[in-house]
């Protein structure tokens, strides 16, 4: 959770993305702009990075400090909203857990229609109780715009050409997704395939910088079990 008026967010964003590089992108990051730091403040801060899905998640999780993060939506201490000083430790612990579901993505972009077809395949490696859901997010990377900053090493107080990373633009299949199967229950080693069509691209988005992020999570706990990320290849 971040915002272009959050002056200490650039430092923590850089640290998170450097960690993703070190982890060979086993860490997938979604930047959600919501709350007071995402407000517009002309004449410099005139781009609205918020979206209904991001605002809904922000409010549902009662986020009140920035930057903060959900890490697989697990509860750590008193809350699932986690401050930056704990991110690396928790991420490392999460990556040490055994994989319980394989998740893969395929996308086909139709430029004349500005439409993307998304195929998702999930296969659980062990039998799990409960119900499971699949969420698909559309994010846009490397949006160049102003950003407040308190780290002189990264630039001035108002960075004019800051690269906003993996900004949440929309939910392809609803804020909290859909069931993996008809009723959400699963059987181990059975592949669950779904296809989605998305065409609500804004003319202000650079589709060539967009990605699809898919993740499977437990309905009862909200805990994310697996995630997959794939860039949209426009052929340009």
FIKOLZA-1660 file (N, C-alpha, C; in steps of 0.1 Angstrom, whole numbers, plus 5000, padded with zeros to 4 digits):
% residues 236
   i   px   py   pz ch aa at
   1 5009 4988 5000  A  X  N
   1 5000 5000 5000  A  X CA
   1 5009 5012 5000  A  X  C
   2 5006 5021 4991  A  X  N
   2 5015 5032 4989  A  X CA
   2 5007 5044 4984  A  X  C
   3 5014 5055 4980  A  X  N
   3 5008 5067 4974  A  X CA
   3 5018 5077 4969  A  X  C
   4 5015 5085 4959  A  X  N
   4 5025 5094 4954  A  X CA
   4 5028 5105 4964  A  X  C
   5 5020 5107 4974  A  X  N
   5 5024 5117 4984  A  X CA
   5 5031 5111 4997  A  X  C
   6 5034 5098 4996  A  X  N
   6 5041 5092 5007  A  X CA
   6 5056 5093 5005  A  X  C
   7 5062 5102 5013  A  X  N
   7 5076 5105 5011  A  X CA
   7 5086 5094 5014  A  X  C
   8 5082 5085 5023  A  X  N
   8 5091 5074 5027  A  X CA
   8 5088 5061 5019  A  X  C
   9 5079 5062 5010  A  X  N
   9 5075 5050 5002  A  X CA
   9 5086 5047 4991  A  X  C
  10 5093 5057 4985  A  X  N
  10 5103 5053 4975  A  X CA
  10 5114 5044 4980  A  X  C
  11 5119 5047 4992  A  X  N
  11 5129 5039 4998  A  X CA
  11 5125 5024 5000  A  X  C
  12 5113 5022 5005  A  X  N
  12 5108 5009 5008  A  X CA
  12 5104 5002 4995  A  X  C
  13 5099 5009 4985  A  X  N
  13 5096 5003 4972  A  X CA
  13 5108 4997 4966  A  X  C
  14 5119 5006 4966  A  X  N
  14 5132 5001 4960  A  X CA
  14 5137 4989 4967  A  X  C
  15 5136 4989 4980  A  X  N
  15 5141 4977 4988  A  X CA
  15 5133 4964 4984  A  X  C
  16 5120 4966 4983  A  X  N
  16 5111 4954 4979  A  X CA
  16 5115 4949 4966  A  X  C
  17 5116 4958 4956  A  X  N
  17 5119 4953 4942  A  X CA
  17 5133 4948 4941  A  X  C
  18 5143 4953 4948  A  X  N
  18 5156 4947 4949  A  X CA
  18 5156 4933 4955  A  X  C
  19 5147 4931 4965  A  X  N
  19 5146 4918 4971  A  X CA
  19 5140 4908 4961  A  X  C
  20 5130 4913 4953  A  X  N
  20 5124 4904 4943  A  X CA
  20 5134 4900 4933  A  X  C
  21 5143 4909 4929  A  X  N
  21 5154 4905 4920  A  X CA
  21 5163 4894 4926  A  X  C
  22 5167 4897 4939  A  X  N
  22 5175 4887 4946  A  X CA
  22 5169 4873 4947  A  X  C
  23 5156 4873 4948  A  X  N
  23 5148 4861 4949  A  X CA
  23 5144 4855 4936  A  X  C
  24 5150 4860 4925  A  X  N
  24 5146 4855 4912  A  X CA
  24 5131 4856 4909  A  X  C
  25 5126 4867 4914  A  X  N
  25 5111 4870 4911  A  X CA
  25 5102 4859 4917  A  X  C
  26 5106 4852 4927  A  X  N
  26 5097 4844 4934  A  X CA
  26 5088 4853 4943  A  X  C
  27 5092 4865 4945  A  X  N
  27 5084 4875 4952  A  X CA
  27 5077 4884 4941  A  X  C
  28 5064 4884 4941  A  X  N
  28 5056 4892 4932  A  X CA
  28 5049 4903 4939  A  X  C
  29 5051 4915 4934  A  X  N
  29 5047 4927 4941  A  X CA
  29 5035 4934 4934  A  X  C
  30 5025 4938 4941  A  X  N
  30 5014 4946 4936  A  X CA
  30 5014 4959 4944  A  X  C
  31 5014 4971 4937  A  X  N
  31 5014 4984 4943  A  X CA
  31 5000 4989 4944  A  X  C
  32 4994 4990 4956  A  X  N
  32 4980 4995 4957  A  X CA
  32 4981 5010 4962  A  X  C
  33 4976 5019 4954  A  X  N
  33 4975 5033 4958  A  X CA
  33 4961 5035 4964  A  X  C
  34 4960 5039 4976  A  X  N
  34 4948 5042 4983  A  X CA
  34 4951 5049 4996  A  X  C
  35 4941 5055 5002  A  X  N
  35 4943 5063 5014  A  X CA
  35 4947 5077 5011  A  X  C
  36 4949 5085 5021  A  X  N
  36 4952 5100 5019  A  X CA
  36 4964 5103 5011  A  X  C
  37 4974 5094 5011  A  X  N
  37 4986 5097 5003  A  X CA
  37 4984 5095 4988  A  X  C
  38 4973 5090 4984  A  X  N
  38 4970 5088 4970  A  X CA
  38 4961 5100 4965  A  X  C
  39 4958 5109 4973  A  X  N
  39 4950 5121 4969  A  X CA
  39 4957 5129 4958  A  X  C
  40 4950 5136 4950  A  X  N
  40 4956 5145 4940  A  X CA
  40 4960 5158 4947  A  X  C
  41 4971 5164 4942  A  X  N
  41 4976 5176 4948  A  X CA
  41 4982 5185 4937  A  X  C
  42 4974 5191 4929  A  X  N
  42 4979 5200 4918  A  X CA
  42 4988 5210 4923  A  X  C
  43 4998 5215 4914  A  X  N
  43 4999 5212 4900  A  X CA
  43 5007 5199 4897  A  X  C
  44 5014 5194 4907  A  X  N
  44 5024 5183 4904  A  X CA
  44 5017 5169 4904  A  X  C
  45 5008 5167 4914  A  X  N
  45 5003 5154 4916  A  X CA
  45 4989 5153 4911  A  X  C
  46 4988 5151 4898  A  X  N
  46 4975 5151 4891  A  X CA
  46 4970 5138 4885  A  X  C
  47 4978 5127 4887  A  X  N
  47 4974 5114 4881  A  X CA
  47 4968 5106 4892  A  X  C
  48 4956 5101 4890  A  X  N
  48 4949 5092 4899  A  X CA
  48 4953 5078 4897  A  X  C
  49 4961 5073 4907  A  X  N
  49 4966 5059 4906  A  X CA
  49 4956 5049 4913  A  X  C
  50 4946 5054 4919  A  X  N
  50 4937 5045 4926  A  X CA
  50 4927 5038 4917  A  X  C
  51 4921 5027 4922  A  X  N
  51 4911 5020 4915  A  X CA
  51 4902 5014 4925  A  X  C
  52 4889 5011 4921  A  X  N
  52 4879 5006 4931  A  X CA
  52 4884 4993 4938  A  X  C
  53 4891 4984 4931  A  X  N
  53 4895 4972 4938  A  X CA
  53 4906 4975 4948  A  X  C
  54 4915 4984 4945  A  X  N
  54 4925 4988 4955  A  X CA
  54 4920 4995 4967  A  X  C
  55 4910 5004 4965  A  X  N
  55 4904 5011 4976  A  X CA
  55 4896 5001 4985  A  X  C
  56 4889 4992 4979  A  X  N
  56 4881 4982 4986  A  X CA
  56 4890 4973 4995  A  X  C
  57 4901 4968 4989  A  X  N
  57 4911 4960 4997  A  X CA
  57 4917 4968 5009  A  X  C
  58 4921 4980 5005  A  X  N
  58 4927 4990 5015  A  X CA
  58 4917 4992 5027  A  X  C
  59 4905 4994 5024  A  X  N
  59 4895 4997 5034  A  X CA
  59 4891 4984 5042  A  X  C
  60 4890 4973 5035  A  X  N
  60 4887 4960 5042  A  X CA
  60 4897 4956 5052  A  X  C
  61 4910 4959 5048  A  X  N
  61 4921 4955 5057  A  X CA
  61 4924 4966 5067  A  X  C
  62 4917 4977 5066  A  X  N
  62 4919 4988 5076  A  X CA
  62 4933 4993 5077  A  X  C
  63 4939 4996 5065  A  X  N
  63 4952 5001 5064  A  X CA
  63 4953 5015 5069  A  X  C
  64 4962 5018 5078  A  X  N
  64 4963 5032 5083  A  X CA
  64 4978 5037 5084  A  X  C
  65 4987 5030 5078  A  X  N
  65 5001 5035 5077  A  X CA
  65 5007 5031 5064  A  X  C
  66 5017 5039 5059  A  X  N
  66 5023 5037 5046  A  X CA
  66 5038 5039 5046  A  X  C
  67 5045 5031 5038  A  X  N
  67 5040 5019 5031  A  X CA
  67 5038 5008 5041  A  X  C
  68 5029 4999 5037  A  X  N
  68 5026 4987 5045  A  X CA
  68 5023 4976 5034  A  X  C
  69 5023 4964 5039  A  X  N
  69 5020 4953 5029  A  X CA
  69 5013 4942 5035  A  X  C
  70 5006 4935 5026  A  X  N
  70 5001 4922 5029  A  X CA
  70 5010 4912 5023  A  X  C
  71 5015 4902 5031  A  X  N
  71 5024 4892 5026  A  X CA
  71 5017 4878 5026  A  X  C
  72 5012 4874 5014  A  X  N
  72 5004 4862 5013  A  X CA
  72 4991 4863 5022  A  X  C
  73 4988 4876 5026  A  X  N
  73 4976 4878 5035  A  X CA
  73 4977 4870 5048  A  X  C
  74 4988 4866 5052  A  X  N
  74 4989 4859 5065  A  X CA
  74 4988 4869 5076  A  X  C
  75 4984 4865 5088  A  X  N
  75 4984 4873 5100  A  X CA
  75 4997 4872 5107  A  X  C
  76 5003 4883 5110  A  X  N
  76 5016 4883 5116  A  X CA
  76 5015 4893 5128  A  X  C
  77 5016 4887 5140  A  X  N
  77 5014 4895 5152  A  X CA
  77 4999 4899 5153  A  X  C
  78 4996 4912 5155  A  X  N
  78 4982 4916 5157  A  X CA
  78 4975 4918 5144  A  X  C
  79 4981 4917 5132  A  X  N
  79 4974 4921 5120  A  X CA
  79 4981 4914 5108  A  X  C
  80 4974 4914 5097  A  X  N
  80 4980 4910 5084  A  X CA
  80 4986 4922 5076  A  X  C
  81 4984 4934 5081  A  X  N
  81 4990 4946 5075  A  X CA
  81 5004 4948 5082  A  X  C
  82 5014 4946 5074  A  X  N
  82 5028 4945 5080  A  X CA
  82 5037 4956 5076  A  X  C
  83 5044 4962 5086  A  X  N
  83 5053 4973 5083  A  X CA
  83 5066 4968 5076  A  X  C
  84 5073 4977 5069  A  X  N
  84 5085 4973 5061  A  X CA
  84 5096 4966 5068  A  X  C
  85 5098 4969 5081  A  X  N
  85 5109 4963 5088  A  X CA
  85 5108 4948 5089  A  X  C
  86 5096 4943 5087  A  X  N
  86 5094 4928 5089  A  X CA
  86 5093 4921 5075  A  X  C
  87 5092 4929 5064  A  X  N
  87 5089 4923 5051  A  X CA
  87 5099 4912 5048  A  X  C
  88 5112 4914 5048  A  X  N
  88 5122 4904 5043  A  X CA
  88 5121 4892 5051  A  X  C
  89 5120 4893 5064  A  X  N
  89 5120 4881 5073  A  X CA
  89 5108 4872 5070  A  X  C
  90 5096 4878 5068  A  X  N
  90 5084 4871 5066  A  X CA
  90 5084 4865 5052  A  X  C
  91 5088 4873 5042  A  X  N
  91 5089 4868 5029  A  X CA
  91 5098 4855 5028  A  X  C
  92 5109 4856 5034  A  X  N
  92 5118 4844 5034  A  X CA
  92 5112 4832 5041  A  X  C
  93 5105 4835 5052  A  X  N
  93 5098 4823 5058  A  X CA
  93 5087 4818 5049  A  X  C
  94 5080 4826 5042  A  X  N
  94 5069 4821 5034  A  X CA
  94 5075 4813 5022  A  X  C
  95 5086 4817 5017  A  X  N
  95 5092 4810 5005  A  X CA
  95 5098 4797 5010  A  X  C
  96 5100 4795 5022  A  X  N
  96 5105 4782 5027  A  X CA
  96 5094 4772 5029  A  X  C
  97 5081 4776 5028  A  X  N
  97 5070 4767 5029  A  X CA
  97 5069 4758 5017  A  X  C
  98 5065 4745 5019  A  X  N
  98 5064 4736 5007  A  X CA
  98 5053 4741 4998  A  X  C
  99 5054 4739 4985  A  X  N
  99 5044 4743 4975  A  X CA
  99 5033 4733 4975  A  X  C
 100 5020 4738 4976  A  X  N
 100 5009 4730 4977  A  X CA
 100 5000 4731 4964  A  X  C
 101 5003 4740 4955  A  X  N
 101 4995 4742 4943  A  X CA
 101 5004 4747 4932  A  X  C
 102 5003 4741 4920  A  X  N
 102 5010 4746 4909  A  X CA
 102 5000 4755 4901  A  X  C
 103 5005 4767 4897  A  X  N
 103 4996 4777 4890  A  X CA
 103 5004 4782 4878  A  X  C
 104 4997 4781 4866  A  X  N
 104 5003 4786 4854  A  X CA
 104 4993 4795 4846  A  X  C
 105 4999 4804 4838  A  X  N
 105 4992 4814 4831  A  X CA
 105 4995 4814 4816  A  X  C
 106 4986 4816 4808  A  X  N
 106 4988 4819 4793  A  X CA
 106 4979 4831 4790  A  X  C
 107 4985 4840 4782  A  X  N
 107 4977 4852 4777  A  X CA
 107 4978 4853 4762  A  X  C
 108 4967 4858 4756  A  X  N
 108 4967 4861 4742  A  X CA
 108 4961 4875 4740  A  X  C
 109 4968 4884 4734  A  X  N
 109 4963 4897 4732  A  X CA
 109 4959 4900 4718  A  X  C
 110 4947 4905 4716  A  X  N
 110 4941 4908 4703  A  X CA
 110 4941 4923 4701  A  X  C
 111 4951 4929 4694  A  X  N
 111 4953 4943 4694  A  X CA
 111 4942 4951 4687  A  X  C
 112 4935 4945 4677  A  X  N
 112 4924 4952 4671  A  X CA
 112 4912 4954 4680  A  X  C
 113 4911 4945 4689  A  X  N
 113 4900 4945 4699  A  X CA
 113 4904 4951 4712  A  X  C
 114 4917 4953 4714  A  X  N
 114 4923 4957 4727  A  X CA
 114 4917 4948 4738  A  X  C
 115 4918 4935 4735  A  X  N
 115 4912 4925 4744  A  X CA
 115 4922 4915 4747  A  X  C
 116 4922 4910 4759  A  X  N
 116 4932 4899 4763  A  X CA
 116 4924 4887 4768  A  X  C
 117 4928 4875 4763  A  X  N
 117 4923 4862 4768  A  X CA
 117 4933 4857 4778  A  X  C
 118 4928 4853 4789  A  X  N
 118 4937 4847 4800  A  X CA
 118 4933 4833 4803  A  X  C
 119 4942 4824 4802  A  X  N
 119 4939 4810 4806  A  X CA
 119 4947 4807 4819  A  X  C
 120 4941 4801 4828  A  X  N
 120 4947 4798 4841  A  X CA
 120 4945 4783 4844  A  X  C
 121 4956 4777 4849  A  X  N
 121 4955 4763 4852  A  X CA
 121 4961 4761 4866  A  X  C
 122 4953 4755 4875  A  X  N
 122 4957 4753 4889  A  X CA
 122 4956 4738 4892  A  X  C
 123 4966 4733 4898  A  X  N
 123 4966 4719 4902  A  X CA
 123 4972 4717 4916  A  X  C
 124 4964 4713 4925  A  X  N
 124 4968 4711 4939  A  X CA
 124 4976 4698 4941  A  X  C
 125 4987 4700 4948  A  X  N
 125 4997 4688 4949  A  X CA
 125 4993 4679 4961  A  X  C
 126 4984 4684 4969  A  X  N
 126 4979 4676 4980  A  X CA
 126 4965 4679 4983  A  X  C
 127 4958 4670 4990  A  X  N
 127 4944 4672 4993  A  X CA
 127 4943 4682 5004  A  X  C
 128 4935 4692 5002  A  X  N
 128 4933 4703 5012  A  X CA
 128 4918 4704 5015  A  X  C
 129 4914 4707 5028  A  X  N
 129 4900 4709 5031  A  X CA
 129 4897 4724 5029  A  X  C
 130 4884 4727 5029  A  X  N
 130 4880 4741 5027  A  X CA
 130 4877 4744 5012  A  X  C
 131 4875 4757 5010  A  X  N
 131 4872 4762 4996  A  X CA
 131 4883 4772 4992  A  X  C
 132 4886 4772 4979  A  X  N
 132 4897 4780 4974  A  X CA
 132 4893 4789 4962  A  X  C
 133 4899 4801 4961  A  X  N
 133 4895 4810 4951  A  X CA
 133 4907 4815 4943  A  X  C
 134 4903 4820 4931  A  X  N
 134 4914 4824 4922  A  X CA
 134 4911 4839 4919  A  X  C
 135 4921 4847 4921  A  X  N
 135 4920 4862 4918  A  X CA
 135 4930 4865 4906  A  X  C
 136 4925 4874 4897  A  X  N
 136 4934 4879 4887  A  X CA
 136 4934 4894 4887  A  X  C
 137 4946 4900 4888  A  X  N
 137 4948 4914 4889  A  X CA
 137 4955 4919 4876  A  X  C
 138 4952 4930 4871  A  X  N
 138 4959 4937 4861  A  X CA
 138 4967 4948 4867  A  X  C
 139 4980 4948 4865  A  X  N
 139 4989 4959 4870  A  X CA
 139 4996 4965 4858  A  X  C
 140 5000 4978 4860  A  X  N
 140 5008 4985 4850  A  X CA
 140 5022 4989 4857  A  X  C
 141 5033 4985 4850  A  X  N
 141 5046 4988 4855  A  X CA
 141 5052 5000 4849  A  X  C
 142 5061 5006 4856  A  X  N
 142 5069 5018 4851  A  X CA
 142 5061 5029 4846  A  X  C
 143 5052 5034 4854  A  X  N
 143 5045 5046 4851  A  X CA
 143 5053 5058 4856  A  X  C
 144 5057 5067 4847  A  X  N
 144 5066 5078 4851  A  X CA
 144 5057 5090 4855  A  X  C
 145 5059 5094 4867  A  X  N
 145 5051 5105 4872  A  X CA
 145 5058 5110 4885  A  X  C
 146 5052 5121 4891  A  X  N
 146 5058 5127 4903  A  X CA
 146 5056 5118 4915  A  X  C
 147 5066 5119 4925  A  X  N
 147 5065 5111 4937  A  X CA
 147 5072 5119 4948  A  X  C
 148 5065 5120 4960  A  X  N
 148 5072 5126 4971  A  X CA
 148 5083 5117 4976  A  X  C
 149 5093 5123 4982  A  X  N
 149 5105 5115 4986  A  X CA
 149 5113 5122 4997  A  X  C
 150 5118 5114 5007  A  X  N
 150 5126 5119 5018  A  X CA
 150 5140 5113 5018  A  X  C
 151 5144 5107 5007  A  X  N
 151 5157 5101 5006  A  X CA
 151 5165 5108 4995  A  X  C
 152 5175 5116 5000  A  X  N
 152 5183 5124 4991  A  X CA
 152 5190 5115 4980  A  X  C
 153 5193 5103 4984  A  X  N
 153 5200 5094 4974  A  X CA
 153 5192 5091 4962  A  X  C
 154 5179 5091 4964  A  X  N
 154 5170 5088 4953  A  X CA
 154 5165 5100 4945  A  X  C
 155 5167 5112 4950  A  X  N
 155 5163 5124 4943  A  X CA
 155 5158 5135 4951  A  X  C
 156 5152 5145 4945  A  X  N
 156 5147 5156 4953  A  X CA
 156 5134 5153 4960  A  X  C
 157 5129 5163 4968  A  X  N
 157 5117 5161 4976  A  X CA
 157 5105 5157 4967  A  X  C
 158 5104 5163 4955  A  X  N
 158 5094 5159 4945  A  X CA
 158 5101 5154 4933  A  X  C
 159 5101 5141 4932  A  X  N
 159 5108 5134 4920  A  X CA
 159 5099 5135 4908  A  X  C
 160 5104 5142 4897  A  X  N
 160 5095 5144 4886  A  X CA
 160 5093 5132 4877  A  X  C
 161 5103 5123 4877  A  X  N
 161 5103 5112 4867  A  X CA
 161 5105 5099 4875  A  X  C
 162 5097 5097 4886  A  X  N
 162 5097 5085 4894  A  X CA
 162 5090 5074 4886  A  X  C
 163 5095 5062 4887  A  X  N
 163 5089 5050 4881  A  X CA
 163 5080 5043 4891  A  X  C
 164 5067 5044 4889  A  X  N
 164 5058 5037 4898  A  X CA
 164 5056 5023 4893  A  X  C
 165 5059 5013 4902  A  X  N
 165 5060 4999 4898  A  X CA
 165 5047 4991 4901  A  X  C
 166 5044 4983 4891  A  X  N
 166 5033 4973 4893  A  X CA
 166 5021 4979 4900  A  X  C
 167 5016 4990 4894  A  X  N
 167 5004 4997 4900  A  X CA
 167 4991 4989 4897  A  X  C
 168 4984 4986 4907  A  X  N
 168 4971 4979 4905  A  X CA
 168 4962 4988 4897  A  X  C
 169 4957 4982 4885  A  X  N
 169 4948 4990 4877  A  X CA
 169 4934 4985 4878  A  X  C
 170 4932 4971 4879  A  X  N
 170 4919 4966 4879  A  X CA
 170 4919 4951 4883  A  X  C
 171 4908 4946 4887  A  X  N
 171 4906 4932 4890  A  X CA
 171 4899 4926 4878  A  X  C
 172 4905 4915 4872  A  X  N
 172 4899 4909 4860  A  X CA
 172 4886 4902 4864  A  X  C
 173 4886 4895 4875  A  X  N
 173 4874 4887 4879  A  X CA
 173 4869 4890 4892  A  X  C
 174 4868 4903 4895  A  X  N
 174 4862 4908 4908  A  X CA
 174 4873 4910 4918  A  X  C
 175 4870 4918 4928  A  X  N
 175 4880 4921 4938  A  X CA
 175 4885 4909 4945  A  X  C
 176 4877 4900 4949  A  X  N
 176 4881 4888 4956  A  X CA
 176 4880 4875 4948  A  X  C
 177 4879 4877 4934  A  X  N
 177 4880 4865 4925  A  X CA
 177 4868 4856 4925  A  X  C
 178 4870 4844 4921  A  X  N
 178 4860 4834 4919  A  X CA
 178 4865 4820 4924  A  X  C
 179 4856 4811 4926  A  X  N
 179 4861 4797 4931  A  X CA
 179 4869 4791 4920  A  X  C
 180 4879 4783 4925  A  X  N
 180 4888 4775 4916  A  X CA
 180 4879 4765 4909  A  X  C
 181 4870 4758 4916  A  X  N
 181 4861 4748 4911  A  X CA
 181 4847 4754 4912  A  X  C
 182 4837 4746 4908  A  X  N
 182 4823 4750 4908  A  X CA
 182 4819 4755 4922  A  X  C
 183 4823 4747 4932  A  X  N
 183 4819 4750 4946  A  X CA
 183 4831 4754 4955  A  X  C
 184 4843 4755 4949  A  X  N
 184 4854 4760 4957  A  X CA
 184 4862 4749 4963  A  X  C
 185 4857 4737 4964  A  X  N
 185 4864 4725 4970  A  X CA
 185 4873 4720 4959  A  X  C
 186 4884 4713 4963  A  X  N
 186 4894 4708 4954  A  X CA
 186 4897 4693 4956  A  X  C
 187 4902 4687 4946  A  X  N
 187 4907 4673 4947  A  X CA
 187 4922 4673 4942  A  X  C
 188 4931 4668 4950  A  X  N
 188 4945 4668 4946  A  X CA
 188 4947 4661 4933  A  X  C
 189 4957 4667 4925  A  X  N
 189 4961 4662 4912  A  X CA
 189 4951 4663 4901  A  X  C
 190 4940 4670 4904  A  X  N
 190 4930 4673 4893  A  X CA
 190 4933 4687 4888  A  X  C
 191 4935 4689 4875  A  X  N
 191 4938 4703 4870  A  X CA
 191 4925 4711 4869  A  X  C
 192 4925 4723 4874  A  X  N
 192 4913 4732 4873  A  X CA
 192 4917 4743 4863  A  X  C
 193 4910 4744 4852  A  X  N
 193 4913 4753 4842  A  X CA
 193 4901 4764 4841  A  X  C
 194 4905 4776 4839  A  X  N
 194 4895 4787 4837  A  X CA
 194 4900 4796 4826  A  X  C
 195 4891 4802 4819  A  X  N
 195 4894 4812 4809  A  X CA
 195 4886 4825 4812  A  X  C
 196 4894 4837 4810  A  X  N
 196 4888 4850 4813  A  X CA
 196 4891 4859 4801  A  X  C
 197 4882 4868 4798  A  X  N
 197 4883 4878 4788  A  X CA
 197 4883 4892 4794  A  X  C
 198 4893 4900 4791  A  X  N
 198 4893 4913 4796  A  X CA
 198 4895 4924 4785  A  X  C
 199 4887 4934 4785  A  X  N
 199 4888 4945 4775  A  X CA
 199 4886 4959 4780  A  X  C
 200 4886 4960 4793  A  X  N
 200 4883 4973 4799  A  X CA
 200 4896 4982 4801  A  X  C
 201 4905 4981 4791  A  X  N
 201 4917 4989 4792  A  X CA
 201 4914 5004 4790  A  X  C
 202 4920 5012 4799  A  X  N
 202 4918 5027 4797  A  X CA
 202 4928 5032 4787  A  X  C
 203 4924 5042 4780  A  X  N
 203 4933 5048 4769  A  X CA
 203 4945 5054 4776  A  X  C
 204 4945 5056 4789  A  X  N
 204 4957 5062 4796  A  X CA
 204 4967 5052 4800  A  X  C
 205 4964 5039 4798  A  X  N
 205 4973 5028 4802  A  X CA
 205 4982 5025 4791  A  X  C
 206 4995 5021 4794  A  X  N
 206 5004 5015 4784  A  X CA
 206 5002 5000 4785  A  X  C
 207 4995 4994 4775  A  X  N
 207 4992 4980 4776  A  X CA
 207 5005 4972 4776  A  X  C
 208 5015 4977 4768  A  X  N
 208 5027 4970 4767  A  X CA
 208 5035 4969 4780  A  X  C
 209 5031 4977 4790  A  X  N
 209 5038 4977 4803  A  X CA
 209 5029 4969 4814  A  X  C
 210 5018 4964 4809  A  X  N
 210 5008 4957 4818  A  X CA
 210 5012 4942 4820  A  X  C
 211 5008 4937 4831  A  X  N
 211 5009 4923 4835  A  X CA
 211 4997 4918 4841  A  X  C
 212 4995 4905 4840  A  X  N
 212 4985 4898 4847  A  X CA
 212 4991 4890 4859  A  X  C
 213 4985 4892 4871  A  X  N
 213 4990 4885 4883  A  X CA
 213 4978 4877 4888  A  X  C
 214 4980 4864 4889  A  X  N
 214 4970 4855 4894  A  X CA
 214 4975 4849 4907  A  X  C
 215 4965 4846 4916  A  X  N
 215 4969 4839 4928  A  X CA
 215 4957 4831 4933  A  X  C
 216 4960 4820 4940  A  X  N
 216 4950 4812 4946  A  X CA
 216 4951 4813 4961  A  X  C
 217 4939 4814 4968  A  X  N
 217 4939 4816 4982  A  X CA
 217 4928 4809 4989  A  X  C
 218 4929 4806 5002  A  X  N
 218 4918 4799 5009  A  X CA
 218 4907 4809 5013  A  X  C
 219 4895 4805 5011  A  X  N
 219 4884 4815 5014  A  X CA
 219 4883 4817 5029  A  X  C
 220 4885 4807 5037  A  X  N
 220 4883 4809 5051  A  X CA
 220 4894 4817 5057  A  X  C
 221 4906 4815 5053  A  X  N
 221 4918 4822 5060  A  X CA
 221 4923 4834 5052  A  X  C
 222 4919 4835 5039  A  X  N
 222 4924 4846 5030  A  X CA
 222 4939 4843 5026  A  X  C
 223 4945 4833 5031  A  X  N
 223 4960 4831 5029  A  X CA
 223 4962 4827 5015  A  X  C
 224 4972 4834 5008  A  X  N
 224 4976 4831 4995  A  X CA
 224 4985 4819 4994  A  X  C
 225 4982 4809 4986  A  X  N
 225 4990 4797 4985  A  X CA
 225 5000 4797 4973  A  X  C
 226 4997 4804 4963  A  X  N
 226 5005 4804 4951  A  X CA
 226 5002 4816 4942  A  X  C
 227 5012 4821 4935  A  X  N
 227 5010 4833 4926  A  X CA
 227 5017 4831 4913  A  X  C
 228 5012 4836 4903  A  X  N
 228 5019 4836 4890  A  X CA
 228 5018 4850 4883  A  X  C
 229 5028 4854 4876  A  X  N
 229 5028 4867 4870  A  X CA
 229 5033 4866 4855  A  X  C
 230 5026 4873 4846  A  X  N
 230 5029 4872 4832  A  X CA
 230 5026 4885 4825  A  X  C
 231 5036 4890 4818  A  X  N
 231 5035 4902 4811  A  X CA
 231 5026 4901 4799  A  X  C
 232 5019 4911 4795  A  X  N
 232 5010 4911 4783  A  X CA
 232 5019 4915 4771  A  X  C
 233 5020 4906 4762  A  X  N
 233 5028 4908 4750  A  X CA
 233 5020 4913 4739  A  X  C
 234 5021 4926 4735  A  X  N
 234 5013 4932 4725  A  X CA
 234 5018 4930 4711  A  X  C
 235 5030 4925 4710  A  X  N
 235 5036 4924 4696  A  X CA
 235 5042 4936 4690  A  X  C
 236 5042 4947 4698  A  X  N
 236 5047 4960 4693  A  X CA
 236 5062 4961 4696  A  X  C
% end
